[in-house]
Amino acid sequence: MPVALITGANRGLGLAFARAYVARGWQVIASARRPEGAGLLLELASQADGRLRVETLDIANFSAIETLAERLSNQPIDVLINNAALTGGPLGSFGHVDYARWGEAFRINAMAPMKMMECFADAVAASGRKVIFNLSSRIGANPFFGYLEYFSSKSALNMVVKQASIALEPRGVIVVAAHPGWVGTEATAAQGKAPLTPEAAAAFLIKIIDELTVAQTGSFFDPDGSTLPLVTQQHEIKFYSKPRTATA
């Protein structure tokens, strides 16, 4: 039975991923910062015939990530979905930057996914599918004014994904990022009516996951399956040496 590990599975897109994989007959490990308050996730677990395991995990606590990885060290993980993120809060525009919040956004949105990938790389490499799927945002490529913490931290995540994809490609692990589209969740409610429900977005993204190959590692996907540059190339190769691989 294949296994999916999903962070931030208590609501929104993370919960939709958990529901979809349970419905497929997968074993799901769903993490939440405060599971005791995740009523819908706990209800899903009660109906999943033992195929949904709920774990407490605050991804901002790197020691907690290490502890969970150690506890699951004998469990191959076919698909790791780095979904949890810091999305709300102040607009963070020039002259009105909450620097503590900005640091928190980088820790949760960029550093924590790297920590998850480092800690669970062996478990993913030991599985049949070998996929690490990171929820990013294409808006960082063409941002409007404000939301500095979110935009910059998601752009940083794209670089993190590229670095991890290079490091893990020799082990056959596929590391990608995806923009989920404008999804209607609690975090996006203030922006108006979104065109995608969490369930619809999860369905689009799972289709991408199903069809991934090692040749696509390091890619950045739109929900329709098309790709965008993950990291903008800002130099010409003639002025620099060739990019180094993880083993170079």
N, C-alpha and C positions, 0 to 999 in steps of 0.2 A: 504494500500500500504506500503510495507516494506521500510525502510530508511537506507541508508548507508552514513556514514560520512568518508571522505577520506582526509588525509592531504597530502600535496605535490602533488596535482592533476594537476599541470600545464604541466607536461611532463612525459615521460618515463612510468614507471610502474604505477604511480599514475593516469595518464591520461588514461592508458589502463583499469584500474579498473573502472574509471568513465564511460568510453564508454561501458564496458561490463554490468554494472548495469543499465545504462540508457536503453540499448538494451533489458534488461530483464523486463523493465517496472517499475523499482524501482524509488523511490524518492532519489536523490543523493544530498548531501551537499558536495561540493568540495572546499577545501581551498587551497590557494596559497599565497605566501609571497607578490608577486606583480601581482595580477590578470590582471592589465592593460596591462602587457606584455605577457600574456598567450593567444596568439591568437587562438591556437587550442582548448583550453578549452572554451573560449568565443564562438567560432564557434559551439562547441558541445552544449553549453547552448542555443544558438539561435535556434537549431534544435530539442530540447528535449521537446517541448510542455509544458514548465513550470516545468518539473520534475528535472531540474538541477539548483541548487542554488549555486552560486559562492560566497565564503566568503574570505575576506582578513585575513590571519593569518600567523604571523611569530612565529613559535613554540618556538623560543628562548626567546620570550617575554611572560613570564608567566602571566602577567597581562592581556595580550590580550587573552590568553586561558581562563582565568576566565571570561572575558567579553563576549566571544563567548558562553561559557557554560551557562551563565546567560541569554543571549538572546534566547538560544535554550532550556531553562529549561522546557518548556511544550511540547517538541518534543521527543517522544521515538525514540531511535536509535537502530535499529536491529543489525547492524554491524559497528563497529568503526575500521577503518583501519589506524594504525599508520605507514604511509609510508614515510613521509618526513624525510630526513637524510642529514648529512654532509658527503660527500663521497670523494670529490676531495681534491686538495691541495698538499703540500709537502709530501715526502715519510715518514718523521718522523722516521728516523732510529737512533740508538744509536749514541750519539755525535752530532746529527743534529736535536734535538727536538725543535720544535716551541711550547713552553709551553702555549702561549696564544691560539694557534690553538687547542692544546690538550684539554684545558679547554672548548673551544667552542664545540669541538666534544662531550665531555661528556654531556654538557648542552643540545645539540640538539639531540644526538643519544640515550641517556640513561635517563636523567632527564626529558626532555620534554615529552616523551611517558608516564612516570609515572604521570606527571602533567595532561596530557590528560585523563589518566585513572581515576585519582582522581576526576577531574572536571566533567567528563561525566559518571561516574559510575551509578548515579541515572537514567540518561536517557537510558542507555543500559539495566539496570535492569528492567525498565518499558516496554521494548519492547517484541516482540514475540520470537526473535532469541537469544538475549542476548550474542553476540559475540564481543570480542575485539581481533583483529588480528594484531600482531606486525611484521614488516619486519626486520629480523635480518640477521645474516650471520654465516654459519657453519665454515667459515675460521678462526674465532677466536679460535676454538678448536685445530687447527694445523697450526699456522701462519708461514709464511716465514719471512725473514728479511725485515724490513721496514713497512710502513703504520701503525705505532704505534698508532696514534690517532684513526684511523678507527677500527683496530682490538680490541683494549682495550675497546673502547666505546661500540662496539657491544657485546663483552663478558659481559660487565656490564649490557647491556640491557637484556640479558638472565636472569641475577639475578633479575632484576627489574620485569620481566614477572613472574618469579616464585613467588616472594613476592606478586604481585597483584593477581595471581591465587589463592593463599591461602586465601587472604583477602576477595575475592569476591565469592569464591565457595559457601558459605552458602546462597548467594542471587541468586544462579543459573546462575551466569555469567561465561561464558567460556572465559578464557584468555590464548592465545597461542602465540607462535612465529613461524616464518617460514623462511627458507632460500629460496630465489626465484630462485636460480640457477644463472648461468652466463648470464645476460640479456644485450642485446645490447642497450645502452642508451648513451646520451651525456656524462654522468659521467664515463662510462666504455670504451669509444671509443678508448682511448689510449692503452688499453690492448689487442687490436686485435679484430678479428671478433668473436662475441659471438654466441653460438649455439641457444640461445633463443631470440625471439623478445619479446617486452613488452606484446604484445597481447597473445602470447603463454604462457608466464609465468603467466599472470593474469588468463588465463583459468584454468591452473593447480591449482593455489592457490584458486580460487573461488570454484572449485570442493571440495577441502579440507574444506573450510568454510561451504559449503552446508551440509557436512556429519558430522560435529562436534557434539559431545555429551558432557554433563557435565563431564562424566568420563574421558575425554581427556584433561580437563583443566590442564594447566601447561606443556603441551607437546611442543616439538620443531620438526617441520615438514620439510622434504625435499619436493621439488615440486612433487615428485611421490607419496606422501602420506605416505611414511615411516617415522619413528620417530628416533630421536637421543636423548641422554641425554641432557636436557636443562641446568642443572648445574651439574658438576662433583662432585660426592660424595667423599670427601677427608678424610673421617674418617670411622672407623668401629663403629657400633652402640654399641658394648660392652664397648667401652671406653667413651661413652657419653650417656646422657639421650636421650630419643626419641625426634625427632624434634617437636617443639611446633607448634600448629596450631595458627591461627589468634586470636582464642578466649581462648586459654589456659592461 
